[in-house]
Amino acid sequence: MLRKPIGRFFSASSSSSPLIPRILGILSLPNWASNPELLCLAPSLPPHHLPLLLRSPSLPSPLALRFFQWFSQRHSVKHPLDTFFILSNRLLSDRMFSAADRLRVLAIKSCETREDMSRAIAFFNPISVNEFRFGLYSYNAMLIQFGRLNMLGDAVNLYHQMLNSDVQPSLLTFNTVINILCKNGKVRAAASVLNRLVQCGLKPDTFTHTSFILGHCRNLDLDSAFEVFDRMSEERCEPNSVTYSSLINGLCNDGRVDEALDLMSEMVEKGVEPTVYSYTVPIAALGSCGRLTEAFGLVSDMRMRGCRLNVQSYTALISGSCSSDVLRLAIGLFQRMALDVLVPNAVTYNALINGLCEKRMVDTAVKVFDLMERRGCLPDSQTYNELIRGFCFIGMTEKAMVLFERMIKRGPLPNQVTYNTIVNGYCKVGNLSNAVRMVDLMKENGCKPDEWTYTELICGFCKGGKLEIADKVFEEMVESGLKPNEVTYTALIDGICKDGKLDLAFSLLERMKKNGCEPTIQTYNALINGFSKEGRLSEAESLCADMQEKGLLPNIVTYTTLMDGLCRNGSTSLAIKIMDEIVKRNCKPTIQTYSVLVYGLCQEGKVEEAEKMISQMKEKQLVPDEVTYTSLIDGYVMLGRTDLAFSLLKVMFDSGCQPNYRTYTVLLKGLRKEHQMTEQKLAAFSNAVSSFTLEEKAVDLDIISTLLARLSRFKHNILTDVYRTLVSGLCREGRWYEADQLVRNMIDQGLSPDEEIYSNLLLVTCQQLQVDLALEIFNKMTVKGFEPRLAGYKELVCTLCKVGRVEEAQTFFEGMLLHHWNPDEIVWTIIIDGLLKEGGSDLGMKFLHIMEARDCIPTFQTYVILAREVSRKG
């Protein structure tokens, strides 16, 4: 029965192209194929207009077919399926079954997506004319296309349809079905197809056996794969490069790289030439485990055999170079691809972006991302997730949120990895409110929080000292049916220990065991650390013994934790005995282990012994870090030897170790002692000097100036780092005046404050209500091209509102909206955590309306959060 599915399977445009009547006129002439006018007009005919022409009643079916063939030979265009459907209907109506069958195969082969294939099958399958039933050629063409598109279910259904027909399957039929099943790991189902193959009197060939090898490798059943390989020799069926490549890839995926390399050698010895597919996975495997030299050895072997690298092998090398911390090489390989006329795919870009983000080179990663889009390669979820992770890694969550908004609007939609990464990013910078809001947004968008979501929140609240909320999140996690893992328990135990609630932490350990979650060495270390710092050393030792009973041997962190507790409680001599025990057990001490001892010895005034400890450390090829140096500097300061403290600071600089704020505060403490001693000496001559005393701020600035004067004798290029560290530390302490004076002094010295210095100064001046100074800093940042962080805008807008300068706040807010920010984050940070917290719900609504007027619209979930917060203020 024939049917006319034109209206159902395609929609024809009501407006006809003006070219169609002219082309139809030419086609009515003899020798139309060589007509010069047609040769000029045909290239201008859009492919989607061809169905309209072929449907014309004035065009006989044989002529329509000939024109379609003529057009297809001369113009390499992808025909829409509607073209095939219209022409098929015409051929079937005129009973041109042989031509219609050939056209059906062409239509099937033209399908590039699953949707196209489903449309084609839906069109051709119901046509039940004896002369037009599927033949062997059509069945095989469809099965092959199902295999290419990995449409397993459709392939199996078609295979069974074929078995129930009067068409006898060929070896190609069976091999195609076996291959589709094996590619998906369905080896048992493939075995039943093999039985049918043998029953039909056919003999399995190399392709058949290779498919089974692939299936077993996909299931990581390498023993079965090699059994099939051995059987091939018994059946005198010669393996080819695909057979070997499947086994080589299987070995690599199972971590047996050396065996894979041996098999490659055997392959060559037996005269089977490796292809690019034989090399690609071993190159990737070698690169991922740091054996980059061997990976490039395989590349040399490839070139020697005249085998050119393809996109996949380049991607493997780029990924390996990134894993081995050779980013310059990865970038060079990426650029080399263009010379080899190879177009990177999404996997290539993702590998490079991931490597750059791992090394905090996020700006360069963004350039690669932009290049990816310019070259027409669509970023996928992994691309966005890598870049979002990179921004969160460097504390730039607001830029991560801009990418998140883009995913929501353009796709691909964020997944669990996206949400968890941003939750982690917010927790990392201490913005726990936004972390919770992101989880709410996650739920609203239909993405269910998992164990890691809750674990990230628990870790964040514990680090922020908000243990009650962390405990509530833990209980919510359990109530939602999720099972806390060892990381979750350890995070909560660590937080409780740091809060000094050791008995509660111990009871949580018992609960952890009771719930079938085995404590790890990290869990015990958290408890041991807590008990050691509180001076409850016997209980810490008892925990250590309990850990060993469970087969967990103490590691260097365990020993260092115990030693730290002893040193903090004045028992450094016992800590040194533990160090001797560590050496006996062949457990290598770390920088932190030595730093703990140096600190303890210095606190007991044993500076010479601390110096010897640092010498031992260097003998063991361990480079002292800022903690070690600062401990010894503190020891010199306590002994009143500020000169030695500065000498050690120079050694610290020369070794490439960057002092932190504590290092400088220790030195300032030493200089302050010197200042006090000078004051005391002057006090002895009270009759000869004025009783005038300087303000505390002036004294502090004078001491800081003395520190900077001493440091100026060192390398000049360190001064910017010194200023940055001092300004950041002073800002954290709320000492805006000294920080501002330091920045002015820095400029007077011809040094340029960077974005970090200005951002810290902007925040502290806003917090201290120094509005005019904050505005001055903001203007300087703008002139220098520094974009304030969202937190900076929040503080500035809120501070202006606090002092009644609302119009200026509005101006700044409107200027901020000109830049690209995530609307949700603006509402969360500036309106909810800023204006509403100050008690101004009307003001908050005013700024929300400004956003809406600028088409900066938050999501529905953010409106819900905002309504809830306004209601609380109600």
N, C-alpha and C positions, 0 to 999 in steps of 0.2 A: 504494500500500500504506500503510495507516494503522498507526501504532504508538503505544504508550502509554509515553512516556518519563518518567512521573511520578517514579518512584523515582530515576531517573538524574539528572534536571535540577533537582529541588528536594527538600527534606526537610520533610515536614509534621510539626508538633508532635503528639505523642501525646496531649497534654492539651488538650482542647477548651475554648474560652471559654464560660462560662455564658450569654453573650449570644446565642450561635448558635442554641440551641433556641428561644429566645423570638422571635428575628427570623424563623426559619423558620416558626413558627406564624403570625406576622403576614402573611408573604408568601403563605400559603395562603388568606387572606381576600380578598374583592373590594375594590377601591379601596385596596389596601395602600399605594399611593404617598402618600396623604394621611392615613394613620393617625397620630394624634398620638403614640402610644407609639413607633412606629418613628422618627418625627422626633426623639424624645428619645434613643432607644437608639443610632441609627446613628453619631452623632459619637463615641460611646464605644468603637466597634469598632476595634481596632488594625488597620492595613493588613495586617500579616502573618497576621491571623486570617481575612481575607477568602477566601484560597484554600480553607480548611477548609469555609467556608460554601458556596462555589460547587461544591465537590466532593460535596456532600450528595446521595444518590440521591433524596431526597424533593423535590428542586428540579428541575423540568424545565429543559432547556437554554434554551428561549426565555425563561422566567422568570428564569433565572440571568443571561442577557445583559441583560435589561431592568433587573434590580436593579443590576448592575455599572454600567450607564449612568447610572441614577438616583443611585447612590452617588457616582460620579465627578463628576457635575454639581454636587452639593451640597457636596462636601468636597474641597478642593484638596490631595490627598495624592499622594505618589509610590507607585504600586503596585509591589510586587516583581514580577520577571519570572514567578515561579511562578504568580501570579494569571492572567496572560495565557496561560501554558502550559496550565493546567487548563481554563480556559474554551475555549481553542482546541480542545483534545482533545474536549470535549463537543460543540462545534458541528460539528466534523468527523465525529464519530460519528453525529450526526443529519443529516449531509449538508447543513448550513447553510453552504455554501461562500462565498456572498457576504458574510455576516456575519463569517465566519472571516477572510476576506481583509482586511476593514476593521480587524478586531482585530489582525491581523498588522502592519498599518501603524502602528497605535497603539503596539504593543509596541516596534517599531523606533524610533519617535520618542521613546519614553520612556527609551531607553538613554543614560546620561550618561557612561559610561566605556567604554574599549575591551573590558574584561572582559565587561561587560553585552552589548555588541554581539556579541562572539564567541559568547556563550551563546545569544543569540537566533538567530543564523545557524545554529548547530549544531542548534538545535531545529527550525527551519522548513525548512532546506534539504533534508533527506532525505525529506520527506513528498512522495511521488510519486503524487498523485491528479490526474488530468487537470484536474478542475474547480478544483483548488487550486494549480496551478502559478503561479509568479510572473508577474504581469501588468506592464504598463508602469508603473502607479501604484506597485506594490510595488518594482519595480527602482529607480525614481527615488527613492523614499523611502529605500531602503537606501543608494544612492549618495550622496545628500545627507548622510545621517548619517555615512557613512564619511568624507566631506569634512570635516564638523564635528569629527570625532574624529581627523582626519589619519591615517586608516588606508589609506595609499597602496596597499600590496600587495593588501589585501582588495578595494579599489575596482577595481583593474585586473583581478583575477580574476573579479569579478562582472560587469564590463563584457564580458569575453570569453565568459563563460557566457551572457550575454544575446544576444551576437552569434550564438552557436551554437544559440539557441532560435528559436522562430517569432515572437518579440515584436520588433516594429520599433522601434528607438530613436527618440526625439523630439529636438528641438533642446535641450530641457532635459537630456536624458540626455548628449548630447555635451558640452554646456557644463559640466555638473557634472564629468565625467571630465577635460576639458581644464583646468578650474580646479584640481582636486586635483593634477594633474601639474605645472602651472605654479607652484603654491604651493611645491612641492618642487624647483623649478628644472629639472624634466624637460621642457624645451621641445621637444626633438626628438621624444620620445614623444607629446607633445601635438599636434605637427604631423601625425603619422600619423592621429590621431583626427580632426583637422580635414579631412584628405583624405577620410576615410570620411563625414564630415558632408556635404561637397560632393557626393560620389558618390550620397548619398541624396536629392539634389535640394533640400537645405536651404541657407539662406544665413546666413553668420556675422553675428552682431549685435554690439551694443556690449559685451555681457557677454563674448563670445568674444574680441574684440580686447583688451579690458581684461585678461583672464586672461593673454594672451600678453605684454602689457606688464609685468604683475606678474612673470611668469616671467623675462623678460630682466633686469628690475631686480634680482631676487633673485640672478641670476648676474653682476650688475654689468656687464652688456652694454647700456649705455644707448643706444649707437648703434642697435642692433637694436630697442630699445624705441621710440625716436623714429621709426624706419622704419614700425613698426606704427601709430604714432599718425598719421603723415602719410598712410598708406594708408587710414585711417578717413575722412579728408576726401575722398579720391579716390572712395571707395565710398559717399559720402554717409551715413556712419554716425556720428551725433553722439556725441562723447565726453561722459561724465557726470562727476559729482564724483569717483566712484571711479577713473575713468581718470586724471584730473588728479592725484588724491591719490597714486596709485601712482607716477606719474612724479616728483612733488614729493618723495616719500619716497626714491625711487631716487637723485635728485640729492643730497639731504641725506646719504644714507648714503655717497655717493661724495665727500663733502666740498665739493660745488658748491652751497653754500647760497645764494649770490646769484642763481644761475640758477634755483634753486627758487623764490625770492621773485618773480623776474620772471615765472615761469610762473603763480604765484598771481595776479599782476596781470592776466595775459593771460586767465586763467580767468574772472575777474570781468568783464573787458571783453566777453567772449563770452557773458555772461549765465548762466554756470554758477555756482550758489551754493556756496561752500565749506562743507564740513561740519566738525565737530570733528576728524575724522580727517585733513582737509586741513591743519589747523593744528598738530596735536600734534607730528609729527616735526620740522617747521621750528622750533617753539618749543624743542624739546630740543636741536637742532643749534646754534641761536643761543646758548642757555644754556651749552652745553659749550665753546664757543669764546669765552666772555666777553662776548658781545654781548647782555647781559641787558636793556638798554633797548629794543632792537629786539624782543626776545622779548615784553616786556610791551606793546609797540606792537601786536603781533599779537593779544594778549589783548584789548586795547581794540577792535580791529577786529572780533574775534569777538562781543564784547558788543553792539557797534553793530548787528551783523547778527542779533542775537537768538539767537546760537549759544552754548549753555551749555558751560562747561568740564566735562569728564568726569574720571574718576580718572586716565586716562593723561596728559591735558594738565596736570593739577595735579602729577602725578609728574614730568613733564618740567620744569616750573617749579621744583619743589623741588630736583631734581637740578642744574639750571642755577644756582640760587641758591647751592647748596653749592659748585659748581665755581668760582663767582665770589667766594667767601669772604663771602657775605652770609647768614650762618647765621640771624640774627634774622628775616630775610625768609622763609627756608625754614621756620622753626618757625611763623611767622605763617600762611603758606600751608597748612601741615599742619592748624593749628587751624581755618582758614577752611573746610576741606573739610567739617567737621562741620556748619557753618552752611548749607552747600549740600546737606546730606543725602547726602553721598558717603562711602562706606566705603573707606578706604585698603586697597590690596592689598599683598602681600609686596614687590613692586617699590618701592612708595611708601616703606614702612618701611625697606627696605634703603638707599634713596637718602639718607634722613635720617640713619640710623645711620652710614652711611659718611661723610657730611659732618661729623657730630659727632666721630667718631673721628679724622678727619683733623686736626681742631683740638684734639685731646687732651681733648675734653669727653666722656670715656668714661662718667662717672657719669650724665650726661644721656642718653647713648646707651642705657645699661642701663635707664633709666626708659622710654624709647621701646620697648625690647625687651619689658619687662614689660607695657606697655600693649597691645602687639601680641598677646601671648598672652591677656590678659584679654578682648580683643575677639574672640577665636576665630580669629585669623589665624595659621596655623601657620608658624613660622620655617622657612626652607629653608637649604640649605647655604651660600648666599651670606650670609644673615643672620648665621649663626654665624661664618662666616669673617671678616666685617667686624668683628664685636665682638671676636673672638679677636685679630685684627690690632691693634685699638685697645688692648687690654690689653698686648700685646707691645710696642707702640709706646711705652707709658709705663713699660715695665719690670715690669709686673705679670703675669709668666708664670704664677704660681700660680692667678690668677683665670681666665686663658685655659685652664688645664688643667681647671678645674672645668667649664667649658663643653664642653671636649673629652670629658670623662667622660659628660656629659649626652648628647652626640651618640651615643656608643657605646651607651648604655643605651636611649635613646628614639628615636634617629634624628633627622634623616637621618645616615647614616654619614659620617665624615670622609673627605675626598678629598685628592688631592695638594696642593691649595692649603692645606688645613687643616694637614697635617703640615709642609709647608715653612714656613708662617708661624710655627708653634711652634718649629721648628728654628732659624729666624732669631731668634726672641725669646730663646731660651736662649743662642745665640751672642752676641747683643747685650749681655746682662748678664754674659757671661763664664762661664756655666754649661755648659761644653762636654761634661761627662759626661752630663748630661741630654739634651743635643742628640743625642748618639750613641744614647742609649737610645730616644729618640723615633724615630730612624731604624730601630732594631731592631723597635720596636712597629709601625712603618709596614709593614715587610716581613711581620711575623707576621700582620697584618690584611689581607694580600693587596693592598696598595697599593705598587706598585713605585716606588722612588726614581728621580727623573729628574735631568736635568742641574743643575736649580736646587737640588735637595736637596744634592747633592755640593758645588756651588759655595758654598752657605751654610756648610757645614761647613768647607770649605777657608778661606773668609774668616775664620770664627770662630777656627780654630786659628792662622792667620797673625797675627791681631790679638792673640791670647793668647800669641804668641811660641813656640808649639809647632810648629815647622816640620817636624820629623820626622814627626809625626802627620799634618800637612797633606799632606805628600808621600805618605804611605801611603794616605790617602783619595783623593788624585789618581790613584794607580796602581790602586786598587780601582775607581774610576770607569771608567778605561780598560778594565780587565779585564772589567767588566760589560757592555761593548759600547756604552757611552755616549761621545759625542764631547765633550771639553772645549771650551767656547766662549771667546770673547775675554775675558769677565768672569772665567771660571775661571783662565785663564792670567795675567791681569793681577793678580788677587788673590794668586796664588802668587808672582809676580815681585815684587810690592810687599812681601810679607812677607819674602822672601829679601833684598831690598835693605835693608830696615830692620834685618835681622840682620847687615848688613855683608858678606854673601857675594855681592859684586857680580859676580864672574866666573861663579858658578853661575847667577845671575839672567840674565846675558847668554846663557849656553848654553841656558837655557830659552826665551829669545826665539827663538833659532835653531830649537829643536825645534818651537816654535809655528808658525813659518813653514813648516817642513818638512811639518807635518801639515795644511797647507792652511787654517790659521786666521790670518787677517790681523791683525797688531797694530793697535790703535786708538791714538788720541792719548793716551788714559789709560794705555795700556801703556807708551808712550815716556815719558810724564811720570813714571811710577813709577820707571823706570830713571834718568832725568835727575836726579830728586830724590835717589836713592841715591848716584850718582856725585858730585853737587854737594856733598852733606853730608860726603862723605869727602874733599873737596878735590881730587878727580880731575876738574877742570873741563874739561880738553882732551877727555877721553872723553865728558863730558856734552855738549860742543859738537858732537862728532862724531856722537853719537846724534841731536842736533837736526838736523844736516845730512842724516843718513840718513832721518829722518822726512820732511823736505821733499822728498827725492828720490822718495818714495813718494806724493807728492801730499797729505801731511798737513801743513797749515800750523800752525806753533806758535800756541797760544792763550795767553791771559793766564796760565793755570796754568803753562805751560811757561816763560814769561818770569819769572814770580814765583819758580818753583823755582830757576832759574839765579841770580837775584838773591839768593835766600836763601843759596845755597851760597857766593856771593862775599862776602856780608856776614858769614857765620859764619867765613870765612877771612881776615877783615881787609881785604877789597878792596871796601869800600863805594863808593869812587869809580867803579870799573868797573860796579858795580850801577846807579849813577845814570846812567851812559852808556846802559845797556840801557833804562832808563826813558825816556830821550830817544828811543831807537829805537822804543819802543812807541808813543810819541805820534806820531812820523812815520808809522807804519804804521796810524794810526787804530784802534789796538787799545786799548780803554778799560781803564785800570788799575783794580783793585778795592781794597777796604779792605785785603785781605791784602797786596797789592803795596806799598802805602804803609807798612803795619805792618812789613814786612821791612826797608824802608829806615830807618824810625824806629829800629828795634831796632839795626841796624848802626851808625847814626850815634851813638846813645847809648853803645854799647859802645866806640866810639872817642873818647868824651868830647865829641863835637860836638853838644851839646844845643841850641844856638841854631839850627843847621841842621835838627835834628830838629823844632824848633818851627815853622820855616818850611815844612817838609814837611807838617805837620799843617794849616797855614793853606792850603796849596795844595789839600790834600785836601778841606777844607771848601768852597773855591771851586768845586770840581767836584761839589758836592752829595753828597759821600760823608761819611757820619757815622762818626767814629772808633769802633772797638769796644774791648772790654776789653783786647785784645792791644796795640793802638796806645797807649792811655792808659798801660797798665802798663809798656810799653817806655820811655816818656818819664819816668814816675815813677821808674823804675829809674835812668835817666840823672841825674835830680836827686839821688837818694840817693847815687850814686857821687861826685857833686861835693860832697857834704856839705850840700846845700840841702834839708833835710827840710821846711822851711817851704813851699818852692815845690811839693814833692811833695804836701803836704796841700791846698794851694790847687788844684792840678790835680785832686786827688781830688774836691773839691767841684764843680768843673766837670763832672767825669765823672758825679757823682750828678745834677746839675741837668739834664744832657742825657739822662737816663733810661738811662744805661749802667750795668749792674750789675757791680761789681768781682768778680773771682773770688779764689780762695784765694791764687794767686800774687801778685795785687795787694797783698793784706794782708801776705804774707810779705816782699815788697819793703819795705813801709813798716815792718814790724817790724825788718827789717835796719837801716834808717835810725835807728830809735829805739834799737836795740841799740848802734849806733855812738856815738850821743849819750851813752848810759849809760856806755860804756867811756871816752869822753873825760872824763866827770865823775869816774869812778873814778881816771883818771890824774891829774887835777887834785888830787883828794883825797890821792893817794899822795904828792904833793909836800909835804904837811903831815903826814907819817907820825908825827911826835912828838906831834902835837896830836889825832890821832884813834885810835880803837880798831882793832886788827888783825882784828876780826870780819868774816867774809865770809858772804854768803847762799848757800844751796844753789842749784844751777842751775835747779831747778823753780820756786823762789820768784822768781828773777830773771826767768825767762820769763813768769811770771804777772804780775809787776810791769810788764813791758814791754807785755804784752797789755792790762793795765788802763790803761796810759798811752794806748795806741792807742784804746781804747774811750772814754776821757775826751775825747780830741781829736775823735772822731767824734760824740760827744754834742752838739757844738756845731752839727752839721748838722741836717737834718730828723729829728725824733724817729721818724717811721715807717720809717726805714731800719734801725733798730737790730736788729729781729728778723731781717732778711736778713743783716746783718753777723754776728750770733751764729750763724745757721745755717751760713753759709759757713765761719766759723772752726771751729766744732765739727766739721763734716764733714771739713775738712782735717786737723784734729788727730787725729780718729779714724782716718783713713786712714794716718796716720803712727804709729799705736799709742800716742799720747800721751793715755791715758785720764784721767790725773789732771788735766791742764790742761783737758781737755774737760769733765770733771765739774764742776770749779770754775767754769768759764765758765757752765755751765747753772745752777748754783746762784746765781751772780751775776745771771744773766738774770732768774731768778724774784724775786730781791731787788729788781730794778729795776721789778717789776710787769709784766714781759713773760711771755707763755705760750709755752713751747717747743712746737713742732708735732710731728707724727708722725715726720717725717724726722729731726729732732734726736734724739728719744728712740730711734728705731730704730738710728741710727748709734752712739749711746752704749751701747745694750744689746749690740750686736755686739762693740764694742771691750772692754767690761768682761768679757764672757764669754771672749774670746780671751786676755785678760790674767789669767784665773782670779780676777777680783774678784767672787766669787759673790754675796755678800750685797748688794753694790752693784747687781749685775745684777738681783737679785730685787726690790730697792727700785724700780728703774727700770721693771721689768715691771709691778709693782703700780700705779705712777703712770700707766702707759699704759692699764691696764685701767680705772682710775677715770675717765680722760678719754675712754674709749670708743675708744681706738686699738687696732686688732687687729695684733699683731706679725706680721711676715712669716714665711714658713715658715723662712727662713734664721735668723731670730731664735729661733724655737722650737728649731731644730736646735742652735744654739750653746748655748742655755740647758740643754737636756736633756743634751747631751754634757758640758758643763762640770760639771753636778751629778754626773754619773756619774764623771767624772775625779776629783772630790774625795771620792768615796765616798758621796754623798747620793742613792742610787739610788731610794729610796722617793719623795723629793720630785720626782725626774725623772719617775717614773711618774705621779705626780699631775698634773704639768704636761702630760704626754703625753695622758693621759685627758681632761683639760680641753680640749686642742687638738682632739681627735677630735669634740667636741661641735659644732665649727664645720664648715663645708663645705669640705673639701679633697679633692683627687684622691688616692685611695689609692696609685696608682702613684708619684705624686710624693713622698708621705710616705715610702714605702719607699726610693726612690732617694736622697732628700735626707737624711733623718734616720737611717735604718737602715744603708744601704750607704755613703753618703759621710760619715756621722757615726760611729755606733757601731762598725761593722765596721772603719773606718779606724783607730780607736783600739785595734783588736785584740780587741774583745769580741764574738765571734760568739755566745756563749751569751746575752749581754745583748741582742744584736740579735734573736735568736729570741724572747726573752721579750717584747720590744716588738711583734714581729710577731703573737704570740699575743694580745696585748692588742687589737690592731687587729681580728683575726679575731673575738674575743669581742664586739666592738662592731659587728659586721657591716660593717666597713670593709675590704672584700676587694679586693686588687689583682688585676690580670689575670694570666693564665697566663704571659705573656711576662715579667712582672716576677718571678714565682716562679723562672723559668729564670735570669734575670739574677742574682737573689739567690743561687740555688744555686751558680752559677758563682763568685760573689764569695766565698761561704763556703768553697768548695772551694779557692780560691786561698789563703785564710787557713789551710787544713787543715794 
